[in-house]
Amino acid sequence: MKKILIVIISVLLAPGLSFGAPARIYVPNQGDTGWQTYTYTAGPEGFTGTAGFVVSNAKDNFAYSELLLDNLGQGGGGTNQGFELGDLTGYFLASDSSGTSFATVSTSATAISGNTYTPTQGDFLCVIQGLCSGVPTSGFRNATGQIGTVGSILETAITLAPGEKFSFDWVFLGNDLIPYNDFALFYLKDPQSGAIVFIELLAQIGSPRFPIAAILLLLDGGSF
């Protein structure tokens, strides 16, 4: 049994997986993360395509959560990276027959906790809302394994040279309750095939199902 678990942990920590990125953040009921900065570094091939941001409900379509964005290293058509035009110029809101994603540009946003967030750069930030009448997000899931129900998706085009960094500031406002573990994530999509080639869960309501540190502690104790 010990041998099997060691193999599993070796795979989880293998080079090339996304554990080098900032760890995803788990928030309690109606919790929020505070401002965070995410940085993606392009590989030796660089990247030209679409950067996407998702906020989604899980299990239900009520009490929508929100994702705040600001200070993008690229995007916005090159002239509206930090939403400083006061609108969504250079960005695309996903839509289908069920509805259209919903996002606004604002000077501030207030969480259920009472925390008020202001822009990290300039005068404006973007608020993406996982509205109950939004776009189906069943193509995404959180770390708990719950599939997205409805939410909103914001996209923008970026081009990265080999080794170039793409960063953005973000806050997740988890406006729902466990076990309705709403979540937010970031992805990169190939514009030709439409395939998602990179995805990173940023935050969700709830807690990790199998914390790696806890498994390592069990192994160290020789319990198997």
Secondary structure, 3 states (H helix, E strand, C coil): CHHHHHHHHHHHCCCCCHHHCCCCEEECCCCECCCEEEEEECCCCCEEEEEEEEEEEECCCCCCCEEEEECCCCCHHHCCCCCCCCCCCCCEECEECCEECEEEEECCEECCCCCEECCCCCCCEEEEECCCCCEECCCCECCCCCEEEEEEEEEEEEEECCCCEEEEEEEEECCCCCCCCCEEEEEEECCCCCCEEEEEEEEEECCCCCCHHHHHHHHHCCCC
